[in-house]
Amino acid sequence: MKRLWLDVGNTRLKYWITQDRVVIEHAAEMHLQSPADLLLGLIQHFKALNLDKIGISSVQDKKNNDRIIKILKMLDVPVRFAKVHAEYAGLRCGYDDTTQLGIDRWLQVLAVAHPEQNLCVVSCGTALTIDLTEGLQHLGGYILPNLYLQRNSLIQNTKGIKIPDMAFAELSPGRNTIDAVHHGIFLGLLSTIENVLRQSPRQLVLTGGDAALFAHYLKEFNPIIEPDLLLKGLNLYISHQA
């Protein structure tokens, strides 16, 4: 069985090709607010793979999702979109209005939720999201601008300060404005995660592009890094639906 898994985010389109549950191809590209156009450019490649099924996680609006569906119909295989449920596979959603919870967050929690564990799932993506669970009960969470969004906001809204791209790698007091900005932003996000974890002991699960960076500074909480957490959740979602 060869399957295509799509994660259509706010800024990037990621896809995985799996064969008998093994990832044989993985890519991620910026879609520049037009994920359907990017997908159209990939469609001939996907056609050559002789796919059996397609599973999708998309945070896009109905208009963009309809365009995505129209393009994927060219592959002539079943397409299934994941959505947030009040309860699914035993996991109960912590939001009163399930339409307000991002499907990416829901699938990441679905991938790791366990009846005998309390978790703190942190996704280090375009936004830094924190979701808490108590057994199979999702409790809700927090959303913060990530490292780069915060830096960009300072660049746009602070006159006279030039802040070039630099790595977020230290927490010591900055001895110049550039370091002060980078170290301060990073310290703020780490402090938020630490504060949440100290409210109630939980297993920390990190995913997303900056997961390893955050894990390095959160060692006392014994973090687990899950690189393809959304893929695991999407796979579980589609399998349970079938």
C-alpha positions in Angstrom: 0.0 0.0 0.0 1.5 3.3 -1.1 -0.1 6.4 0.4 0.3 10.2 0.3 0.0 12.2 3.5 -0.3 16.0 3.2 0.2 18.6 5.9 -1.0 22.0 4.5 0.1 24.5 7.1 0.0 28.3 7.2 3.2 28.8 5.4 4.5 25.4 4.2 3.2 22.3 2.5 4.7 19.0 3.7 4.2 15.6 2.3 5.2 12.1 3.1 4.9 9.0 0.9 4.6 5.8 2.8 4.8 2.2 1.6 3.5 -0.4 4.1 3.8 2.3 6.8 7.5 3.1 6.0 8.3 6.6 4.9 10.0 6.4 1.5 9.8 10.1 0.6 9.4 13.3 2.6 9.5 16.9 1.5 8.5 20.4 2.7 8.2 23.6 0.7 7.0 27.1 1.3 3.6 27.6 -0.5 3.6 31.4 -0.5 -0.1 31.5 0.4 -1.0 29.4 -2.6 -0.8 25.7 -1.5 -3.0 24.6 -4.4 -0.6 26.0 -7.0 2.3 24.3 -5.3 0.4 21.0 -5.2 -0.5 21.4 -8.9 3.3 21.4 -9.6 3.7 18.1 -7.8 0.7 16.3 -9.3 2.6 14.6 -12.1 5.1 13.3 -9.6 2.4 11.9 -7.4 0.6 10.3 -10.5 3.7 8.3 -11.2 3.7 6.7 -7.7 0.4 4.7 -8.2 -1.0 5.8 -4.9 -3.8 3.9 -3.0 -5.0 6.6 -0.6 -4.5 10.2 0.4 -4.8 11.6 3.9 -4.8 15.4 4.5 -4.3 17.7 7.4 -5.1 21.3 6.4 -5.4 24.6 8.3 -6.5 26.4 5.1 -10.0 27.9 4.6 -12.7 26.3 2.6 -11.8 28.0 -0.7 -8.2 26.7 -0.6 -9.3 23.3 0.5 -11.8 23.0 -2.3 -9.0 23.9 -4.8 -6.8 21.2 -3.2 -9.6 18.6 -3.5 -10.1 19.5 -7.2 -6.4 19.0 -8.0 -6.2 15.8 -6.1 -9.1 14.3 -8.0 -6.7 14.1 -10.9 -5.0 11.2 -9.0 -8.3 9.2 -9.0 -7.7 7.7 -5.5 -9.7 8.2 -2.2 -9.0 11.4 -0.4 -9.7 11.9 3.3 -9.5 15.1 5.3 -8.9 14.9 9.0 -11.0 17.1 11.3 -11.3 17.8 15.0 -14.0 15.8 16.9 -15.4 16.3 20.3 -14.2 12.7 20.9 -12.2 10.5 18.6 -10.4 7.2 19.2 -11.0 7.8 22.9 -9.4 11.3 22.9 -11.8 14.0 24.2 -11.3 17.6 22.9 -10.8 20.3 25.5 -12.4 23.0 23.3 -16.1 23.8 23.7 -16.1 24.7 20.0 -14.1 22.1 18.1 -13.9 24.2 15.0 -11.6 26.6 16.9 -8.9 24.0 17.5 -6.3 23.7 14.7 -6.3 20.2 13.1 -2.5 20.1 13.4 -2.6 20.5 17.2 -5.4 17.9 17.4 -3.5 15.3 15.3 -0.3 15.9 17.3 -2.1 15.2 20.5 -4.0 12.2 19.0 -0.6 10.7 18.1 0.7 10.5 21.7 -2.2 10.7 24.1 -2.3 7.8 26.5 -4.8 6.9 29.2 -2.1 6.6 31.8 0.0 9.6 31.0 -0.3 13.4 31.4 1.4 15.2 28.5 2.7 18.6 27.5 2.9 18.6 23.7 4.9 21.5 22.3 5.1 22.2 18.5 7.9 24.5 17.5 6.4 25.6 14.1 5.2 28.9 12.6 3.6 29.4 16.0 4.7 27.8 19.2 1.8 25.8 20.5 1.4 24.1 23.8 -1.3 21.4 24.4 -1.9 19.6 27.7 -3.5 16.3 28.3 -4.7 14.4 31.3 -5.0 10.8 30.2 -7.2 10.9 27.1 -8.7 14.3 28.0 -7.3 17.2 26.0 -7.2 20.2 28.4 -6.6 23.0 25.9 -3.4 24.9 25.7 -1.5 28.1 24.6 -0.4 29.7 21.4 2.6 32.1 21.1 4.5 33.7 18.3 7.5 31.6 17.6 11.1 32.8 17.7 11.1 34.3 14.2 7.7 35.9 14.3 8.7 37.8 17.5 12.0 38.9 15.9 10.2 40.1 12.8 7.7 42.0 14.9 10.5 43.9 16.6 12.1 44.7 13.2 8.9 46.1 11.9 7.8 48.0 14.9 11.1 49.3 16.4 12.7 52.3 14.8 16.5 52.4 14.6 17.1 48.8 15.4 18.5 46.5 12.7 18.2 42.9 13.7 19.8 40.5 11.2 19.0 36.8 11.1 21.0 34.9 13.7 20.7 31.6 15.5 18.8 31.4 18.7 21.4 29.5 20.7 22.1 31.3 24.0 20.4 32.6 27.1 23.1 34.8 28.6 22.4 38.6 28.9 23.1 40.2 25.5 26.0 42.6 25.3 24.7 44.2 22.2 21.2 44.9 20.9 21.2 41.9 18.5 22.1 39.4 21.2 19.7 41.0 23.7 16.8 40.5 21.2 17.7 36.9 20.3 18.5 35.8 23.9 15.4 37.6 25.3 12.9 36.1 22.8 14.3 32.6 23.4 14.4 33.0 27.2 10.7 34.2 27.1 9.5 31.1 25.2 11.5 28.7 27.3 10.3 30.3 30.5 6.7 29.9 29.3 7.1 26.2 28.8 8.9 25.8 32.1 6.1 27.6 33.9 3.5 25.4 32.3 5.4 22.2 33.3 5.9 23.3 36.9 2.2 23.9 37.3 1.7 20.1 37.1 4.2 17.4 36.3 3.9 16.1 32.7 5.9 14.3 30.1 7.2 16.9 27.7 6.9 16.0 24.0 8.5 18.3 21.4 7.9 18.4 17.7 8.7 20.8 14.8 11.8 22.3 13.3 13.2 23.8 16.5 12.4 20.8 18.8 16.1 19.9 19.3 17.0 23.5 20.2 14.3 23.7 22.9 15.1 20.2 24.1 18.7 21.2 24.8 17.5 23.8 27.3 14.7 21.8 28.8 16.8 18.7 29.7 15.5 18.7 33.3 12.1 17.7 32.0 13.4 14.7 30.0 11.8 15.8 26.7 10.9 13.4 24.0 11.4 14.6 20.4 8.9 13.4 17.9 10.0 14.7 14.4 6.9 13.4 12.5 4.2 13.7 15.1 1.6 15.1 12.8 2.2 12.3 10.3 1.7 9.7 13.1 -1.5 11.4 14.2 -2.8 11.6 10.7 -2.0 8.0 10.1 -3.8 7.0 13.3 -6.8 9.2 12.4 -7.3 7.7 8.9 -6.7 4.1 10.2 -9.3 4.5 12.9 -11.7 6.0 10.4 -11.3 3.0 8.1 
